[in-house]
């Protein structure tokens, strides 16, 4: 009996501990379910270090073959996954109900994706990449070649193993710790569509690189050359969905993650290439473990009051405040910046103010309502490199003074008062003169 009581007490204590942990855990901006599509299950073991880093950060990975006939991204109108890892460069078509349009709709719904290609990239993979704003080299046999900035190996090769170090300067995307070692890359190059301003080159080729078939001699100048070639690009859509596109599947492989690297012409040899840090940090950004902002507690009221009015009057003094936080991967931290601006907007901004911050996430400002009545909006539009965009508005009408709210005597009307009384006085004097003057 005593043993049974102890078991019940232990079970009850365990439930209380789990409930407390669940209550204390903060909910992140994205879910943790990832669908990993492979064209060969061997990729699961050859890229296990990358997958292991995702699982260690709490992601639930569902490994499926890309041509699985039961493949589906949603069921009964609800998406089954929060993100997609597409490591199936050679697959000509997906199985089940998944196709190119389904993948693009998945992104349009606000979900994230990592896509890795190589020299065997199919038209399907190239089509998805094109819709995301990048164009792979049209030559299916082409690879990125660099005879100056290649990685030194024991066997003289065709210089397609690139040691890339031209990285985007962004702590949000690549983390605050600098990637010291070059990143190993072997694959195909792409260019960012110049009409798509949402695409950023994260890892670019050097000026000496070009894209061509390494097995044949060049008969004409290559179409892609120099720093115009992007090796890895990212895209953040207007709905804050994030996409990473790499021209190399080997970039994520165990061999590249654990390999040493020495750049041609350099005496420095690194025990580990920068790949592990690079793919870890970029995947954190793609899956919103960093750089995700949220705005809460938007408030406005008259100076000296606490309640939010339903309407303002012209020339009222008002205060506006909002709290902005950034997801750190484990919790929401105050976001600190000095460039968050507020617009008081009706057709065009009548007031544009940079808000001050208390360094604890609270941004505030105060101003006088313009001497113009109508329907205004409090508008905050905040777009910064690597961060999710903030865009929120609050509509409020502004009325003129009522007839009984004006001052008894208006200073600006003194000339009219003077003119009226002087006219009456002149008329009175004229009447006296006219009536009594002989």
C-alpha positions as CSV (number, residue, x, y, z in Angstrom):
1,X,0.0,0.0,0.0
2,X,2.8,2.4,0.9
3,X,4.6,1.5,-2.3
4,X,1.5,2.3,-4.3
5,X,1.2,5.6,-2.5
6,X,4.8,6.5,-3.3
7,X,4.3,5.7,-7.0
8,X,1.2,7.9,-7.1
9,X,3.0,10.8,-5.4
10,X,6.0,10.4,-7.8
11,X,3.7,10.4,-10.8
12,X,1.9,13.5,-9.5
13,X,5.2,15.3,-8.9
14,X,6.3,14.5,-12.4
15,X,3.1,15.9,-13.9
16,X,3.5,19.1,-11.9
17,X,7.1,19.4,-13.1
18,X,6.1,18.9,-16.7
19,X,3.3,21.4,-16.4
20,X,5.6,24.0,-14.9
21,X,8.2,23.4,-17.6
22,X,5.5,23.8,-20.3
23,X,4.2,27.0,-18.7
24,X,7.7,28.4,-18.4
25,X,8.7,27.6,-22.0
26,X,8.1,30.5,-24.3
27,X,6.5,29.8,-27.7
28,X,8.7,30.6,-30.7
29,X,7.6,32.3,-33.9
30,X,7.7,29.0,-35.9
31,X,6.8,25.4,-35.4
32,X,9.4,22.7,-35.2
33,X,8.2,20.1,-37.8
34,X,10.4,19.8,-40.9
35,X,9.9,17.6,-43.9
36,X,13.2,16.4,-45.4
37,X,12.9,15.2,-49.0
38,X,15.7,13.1,-50.4
39,X,16.3,11.5,-53.7
40,X,18.4,8.8,-52.0
41,X,18.2,7.6,-48.4
42,X,22.0,7.5,-48.3
43,X,22.0,11.3,-48.0
44,X,20.5,10.8,-44.6
45,X,23.7,9.2,-43.4
46,X,26.2,11.3,-45.6
47,X,24.6,14.5,-44.2
48,X,23.9,13.2,-40.7
49,X,25.9,16.0,-39.0
50,X,23.7,18.7,-40.4
51,X,20.5,16.8,-39.6
52,X,21.8,16.1,-36.1
53,X,22.4,19.8,-35.5
54,X,18.7,20.5,-36.5
55,X,17.5,17.8,-34.2
56,X,19.7,19.0,-31.3
57,X,18.0,22.4,-31.6
58,X,14.6,20.8,-31.1
59,X,13.4,20.2,-34.7
60,X,11.3,17.1,-35.5
61,X,12.6,15.8,-38.9
62,X,10.4,13.6,-41.1
63,X,12.7,11.9,-43.8
64,X,10.9,10.9,-47.0
65,X,11.9,10.0,-50.5
66,X,11.0,12.8,-52.9
67,X,9.0,10.4,-55.1
68,X,7.0,8.8,-52.2
69,X,3.5,8.2,-53.6
70,X,2.0,9.1,-50.2
71,X,3.8,12.5,-50.0
72,X,1.6,15.4,-48.9
73,X,2.3,18.8,-47.4
74,X,-1.2,19.4,-46.0
75,X,-4.3,17.5,-45.0
76,X,-7.8,18.8,-44.4
77,X,-6.7,22.3,-45.1
78,X,-3.9,22.3,-42.5
79,X,-0.2,22.1,-43.3
80,X,1.5,19.1,-41.8
81,X,4.9,20.8,-41.6
82,X,6.4,24.1,-40.7
83,X,9.5,23.9,-42.9
84,X,10.9,22.0,-45.9
85,X,14.5,20.8,-46.5
86,X,14.8,19.8,-50.1
87,X,17.9,17.7,-50.7
88,X,16.7,15.9,-53.8
89,X,18.4,17.8,-56.7
90,X,18.0,15.1,-59.3
91,X,14.3,14.2,-58.7
92,X,12.3,14.9,-61.9
93,X,9.0,15.0,-60.1
94,X,7.7,14.7,-56.5
95,X,5.4,11.9,-55.4
96,X,1.9,12.1,-54.0
97,X,0.1,15.5,-54.2
98,X,3.4,17.5,-54.1
99,X,4.5,19.4,-57.2
100,X,6.2,22.7,-57.9
101,X,3.0,24.7,-57.3
102,X,2.5,22.9,-54.0
103,X,6.0,23.9,-52.8
104,X,5.5,27.5,-53.9
105,X,2.1,27.6,-52.1
106,X,3.8,26.3,-49.1
107,X,6.2,29.2,-49.1
108,X,3.3,31.7,-49.9
109,X,1.6,30.4,-46.8
110,X,4.6,31.7,-44.7
111,X,6.7,28.6,-44.4
112,X,10.4,28.2,-44.9
113,X,12.6,26.1,-47.1
114,X,16.3,25.1,-47.7
115,X,17.0,23.9,-51.2
116,X,20.3,22.3,-52.2
117,X,21.1,21.5,-55.9
118,X,24.2,20.2,-57.7
119,X,25.2,19.5,-61.3
120,X,22.4,16.9,-61.6
121,X,19.7,19.5,-60.8
122,X,16.4,18.7,-62.6
123,X,14.1,21.1,-64.3
124,X,11.8,20.8,-61.3
125,X,14.4,22.0,-58.9
126,X,15.6,24.7,-61.3
127,X,12.0,25.9,-61.7
128,X,11.4,26.2,-58.0
129,X,14.7,28.2,-57.6
130,X,13.6,30.5,-60.5
131,X,10.3,31.2,-58.8
132,X,12.3,32.1,-55.7
133,X,14.3,34.7,-57.5
134,X,17.5,32.9,-58.6
135,X,18.5,31.4,-61.9
136,X,21.0,28.5,-62.2
137,X,23.3,28.3,-65.1
138,X,21.4,27.1,-68.2
139,X,24.2,24.6,-69.1
140,X,23.3,21.4,-67.2
141,X,27.0,20.3,-67.3
142,X,28.4,23.6,-65.9
143,X,30.1,23.9,-62.5
144,X,31.8,26.8,-60.8
145,X,35.5,26.8,-61.5
146,X,38.1,29.0,-59.9
147,X,41.8,28.6,-60.8
148,X,42.9,31.0,-58.1
149,X,40.7,30.6,-55.1
150,X,40.4,26.9,-55.0
151,X,41.0,24.5,-52.1
152,X,44.3,22.7,-52.1
153,X,44.0,18.9,-52.2
154,X,46.4,16.0,-52.4
155,X,45.3,15.3,-55.9
156,X,45.5,17.9,-58.7
157,X,41.9,18.4,-59.8
158,X,39.9,20.6,-62.0
159,X,39.6,23.4,-59.5
160,X,35.9,22.9,-58.9
161,X,36.4,22.6,-55.2
162,X,36.1,26.3,-54.2
163,X,37.3,27.8,-51.0
164,X,34.8,30.7,-50.6
165,X,35.2,33.5,-48.2
166,X,33.2,36.3,-49.8
167,X,30.4,36.3,-47.2
168,X,27.6,38.8,-46.6
169,X,28.3,41.2,-43.8
170,X,25.3,40.5,-41.5
171,X,25.4,39.3,-38.0
172,X,21.7,38.5,-38.2
173,X,22.1,36.0,-41.0
174,X,25.6,34.6,-40.2
175,X,25.7,35.1,-36.4
176,X,27.9,37.4,-34.3
177,X,30.9,35.1,-34.4
178,X,33.0,35.6,-37.5
179,X,33.5,32.6,-39.8
180,X,37.3,32.5,-40.0
181,X,37.8,29.5,-42.3
182,X,36.9,29.4,-46.0
183,X,33.7,27.5,-46.9
184,X,34.1,24.5,-49.2
185,X,31.8,24.5,-52.2
186,X,31.5,22.2,-55.2
187,X,28.5,22.7,-57.4
188,X,26.7,25.0,-59.8
189,X,26.4,28.7,-59.7
190,X,23.4,31.0,-60.0
191,X,22.6,34.6,-60.3
192,X,20.0,36.7,-58.4
193,X,17.2,38.0,-60.6
194,X,17.9,41.8,-60.8
195,X,14.2,42.5,-60.6
196,X,13.8,40.7,-57.3
197,X,15.0,42.9,-54.5
198,X,14.2,40.3,-51.9
199,X,17.2,38.0,-52.8
200,X,20.5,38.4,-51.0
201,X,23.8,36.7,-51.9
202,X,25.2,35.1,-48.8
203,X,28.2,33.4,-50.3
204,X,29.6,34.9,-53.5
205,X,32.2,33.6,-55.9
206,X,35.5,35.4,-56.3
207,X,36.2,37.7,-59.3
208,X,38.3,34.9,-60.8
209,X,35.6,32.4,-60.9
210,X,33.5,31.3,-63.9
211,X,30.8,28.8,-64.7
212,X,31.5,26.2,-67.4
213,X,31.8,22.5,-68.1
214,X,35.0,21.3,-66.4
215,X,35.4,18.3,-68.8
216,X,35.5,20.4,-72.0
217,X,37.6,23.2,-73.3
218,X,36.0,26.7,-73.5
219,X,34.9,27.5,-77.0
220,X,33.2,30.8,-76.1
221,X,33.2,33.2,-73.1
222,X,31.2,31.7,-70.2
223,X,27.8,33.4,-69.4
224,X,28.5,33.6,-65.7
225,X,31.7,35.1,-64.4
226,X,33.2,36.7,-61.4
227,X,31.4,38.0,-58.3
228,X,28.1,38.0,-60.2
229,X,28.0,34.3,-59.5
230,X,26.2,33.5,-56.2
231,X,27.1,30.2,-54.5
232,X,24.5,30.5,-51.7
233,X,21.6,32.9,-51.7
234,X,18.7,33.7,-49.3
235,X,15.3,35.2,-50.0
236,X,12.9,36.6,-47.4
237,X,9.4,37.0,-48.9
238,X,7.1,39.9,-48.0
239,X,5.2,37.5,-45.8
240,X,8.5,36.8,-43.9
241,X,8.9,33.3,-45.3
242,X,12.6,32.5,-45.7
243,X,14.3,30.5,-48.4
244,X,17.9,29.4,-48.7
245,X,19.2,28.2,-52.1
246,X,22.6,26.5,-52.4
247,X,24.2,25.3,-55.6
248,X,26.0,22.6,-53.7
249,X,24.5,19.6,-51.9
250,X,28.0,18.7,-50.7
251,X,28.1,22.0,-48.8
252,X,26.0,20.3,-46.1
253,X,27.8,16.9,-46.2
254,X,29.7,15.4,-43.3
255,X,32.8,15.3,-45.5
256,X,32.8,19.0,-46.0
257,X,31.7,19.8,-42.5
258,X,34.6,17.8,-41.0
259,X,37.3,18.5,-43.6
260,X,40.3,20.7,-43.2
261,X,40.8,23.4,-45.8
262,X,43.7,25.4,-47.2
263,X,43.1,28.1,-49.8
264,X,45.4,28.1,-52.8
265,X,48.2,30.7,-52.4
266,X,47.7,30.8,-48.6
267,X,50.0,29.2,-46.0
268,X,47.3,29.0,-43.4
269,X,45.6,25.6,-43.1
270,X,42.4,25.3,-41.0
271,X,41.6,22.1,-39.2
272,X,37.9,22.6,-40.0
273,X,36.4,24.3,-43.0
274,X,33.8,27.0,-42.2
275,X,31.0,24.8,-43.5
276,X,29.7,23.6,-40.2
277,X,29.4,27.1,-38.7
278,X,28.1,28.5,-42.0
279,X,25.2,25.9,-42.5
280,X,24.4,26.0,-38.8
281,X,24.1,29.8,-38.6
282,X,22.2,30.2,-41.9
283,X,19.8,27.4,-41.0
284,X,19.1,29.2,-37.7
285,X,18.2,32.3,-39.7
286,X,16.1,30.4,-42.3
287,X,14.0,28.7,-39.6
288,X,13.5,31.9,-37.6
289,X,15.7,31.1,-34.7
290,X,17.3,34.5,-35.2
291,X,16.2,37.8,-36.7
292,X,12.4,37.4,-36.1
293,X,10.7,40.5,-34.6
294,X,7.3,40.9,-33.1
295,X,5.5,44.1,-31.9
296,X,3.1,44.0,-28.9
297,X,1.2,46.4,-26.7
298,X,0.7,49.1,-29.2
299,X,-0.8,52.1,-27.3
300,X,-1.7,55.7,-27.8
301,X,-3.4,58.3,-25.7
302,X,-3.4,62.0,-24.8
303,X,-0.6,63.4,-22.7
304,X,-1.5,63.1,-19.1
305,X,-4.1,60.4,-19.7
306,X,-4.0,56.6,-19.7
307,X,-7.0,55.5,-21.7
308,X,-7.0,55.3,-25.4
309,X,-9.6,57.7,-26.9
310,X,-11.8,56.9,-29.9
311,X,-11.0,60.2,-31.5
312,X,-8.5,63.0,-31.3
313,X,-9.0,66.7,-31.7
314,X,-6.7,68.9,-33.8
315,X,-3.7,70.3,-31.9
316,X,-4.0,67.6,-29.1
317,X,-0.8,66.5,-27.5
318,X,-0.5,62.7,-27.7
319,X,1.8,59.9,-26.8
320,X,2.4,56.6,-28.8
321,X,4.3,53.5,-27.6
322,X,5.0,50.0,-28.8
323,X,7.1,47.1,-27.5
324,X,9.4,45.2,-30.0
325,X,11.0,41.9,-29.2
326,X,13.4,39.6,-31.0
327,X,13.4,35.8,-30.8
328,X,16.8,34.5,-29.7
329,X,16.2,30.9,-30.3
330,X,15.0,30.2,-26.8
331,X,13.2,33.3,-25.6
332,X,12.0,36.7,-26.6
333,X,14.6,39.4,-25.9
334,X,14.1,43.2,-26.1
335,X,15.1,44.5,-29.5
336,X,17.3,47.6,-29.3
337,X,17.7,50.0,-32.3
338,X,17.7,53.8,-32.9
339,X,15.9,53.8,-36.2
340,X,12.3,52.8,-35.5
341,X,10.0,55.5,-36.9
342,X,6.3,56.3,-36.5
343,X,4.2,58.0,-39.2
344,X,1.0,59.8,-38.6
345,X,-0.5,59.2,-41.9
346,X,-3.4,60.4,-44.1
347,X,-2.7,60.0,-47.8
348,X,0.9,61.1,-46.9
349,X,2.8,61.4,-43.6
350,X,1.9,64.6,-41.7
351,X,4.2,63.6,-38.9
352,X,7.3,61.4,-39.1
353,X,9.0,60.8,-35.7
354,X,12.0,58.5,-34.7
355,X,10.9,56.8,-31.5
356,X,13.2,56.7,-28.5
357,X,13.8,53.4,-26.6
358,X,14.4,52.5,-23.0
359,X,16.7,49.6,-24.1
360,X,14.1,47.2,-22.7
361,X,12.0,46.8,-25.8
362,X,9.7,49.8,-25.3
363,X,9.7,52.5,-28.0
364,X,7.7,55.7,-27.5
365,X,7.3,59.2,-28.9
366,X,5.0,62.2,-28.4
367,X,3.8,64.9,-30.8
368,X,1.0,67.4,-31.5
369,X,-1.8,66.4,-33.8
370,X,-1.7,68.4,-37.0
371,X,-4.2,71.2,-37.6
372,X,-5.9,69.1,-40.2
373,X,-8.9,66.9,-39.5
374,X,-9.8,63.6,-41.2
375,X,-9.1,59.9,-40.7
376,X,-5.4,59.3,-39.8
377,X,-3.4,56.2,-39.2
378,X,-0.6,55.5,-36.8
379,X,1.8,53.5,-39.1
380,X,5.1,51.7,-38.4
381,X,7.0,50.3,-41.3
382,X,10.3,48.7,-40.3
383,X,12.4,46.8,-42.8
384,X,16.0,46.0,-41.9
385,X,18.5,43.6,-43.5
386,X,18.0,40.1,-42.1
387,X,15.1,40.9,-39.9
388,X,11.5,40.1,-40.4
389,X,9.6,43.1,-41.5
390,X,7.2,44.9,-39.1
391,X,4.2,46.6,-40.6
392,X,1.2,47.6,-38.5
393,X,-1.3,50.4,-38.5
394,X,-4.0,51.8,-36.2
395,X,-6.7,54.0,-37.6
396,X,-8.0,57.0,-35.6
397,X,-10.2,60.0,-36.7
398,X,-9.2,63.6,-36.0
399,X,-12.0,66.2,-35.6
400,X,-11.9,70.0,-35.6
401,X,-12.8,72.2,-32.7
402,X,-16.5,72.3,-31.8
403,X,-18.2,75.7,-31.8
404,X,-18.0,76.0,-28.0
405,X,-14.4,74.8,-27.8
406,X,-12.8,77.9,-29.3
407,X,-11.4,80.7,-27.1
408,X,-13.7,83.6,-26.3
409,X,-11.4,86.0,-28.1
410,X,-9.1,84.6,-30.7
411,X,-5.8,86.3,-31.0
412,X,-5.6,86.0,-34.7
413,X,-9.0,87.7,-35.0
414,X,-7.9,90.9,-33.2
415,X,-7.6,92.9,-36.5
416,X,-11.2,92.0,-37.3
417,X,-12.4,93.0,-33.9
418,X,-10.6,96.3,-34.2
419,X,-12.1,96.9,-37.7
420,X,-15.6,96.1,-36.4
421,X,-15.4,98.5,-33.4
422,X,-13.7,101.2,-35.4
423,X,-16.5,101.0,-38.0
424,X,-19.1,101.4,-35.3
425,X,-17.2,104.2,-33.6
426,X,-16.8,106.1,-36.9
427,X,-20.5,105.6,-37.7
428,X,-21.5,107.0,-34.3
429,X,-19.2,110.1,-34.7
430,X,-20.5,110.6,-38.2
431,X,-24.1,110.5,-37.0
432,X,-23.4,113.1,-34.3
433,X,-21.7,115.4,-36.7
434,X,-24.4,115.0,-39.4
435,X,-27.3,115.5,-37.0
436,X,-26.0,118.4,-34.8
437,X,-23.5,120.2,-37.0
438,X,-24.8,123.6,-38.3
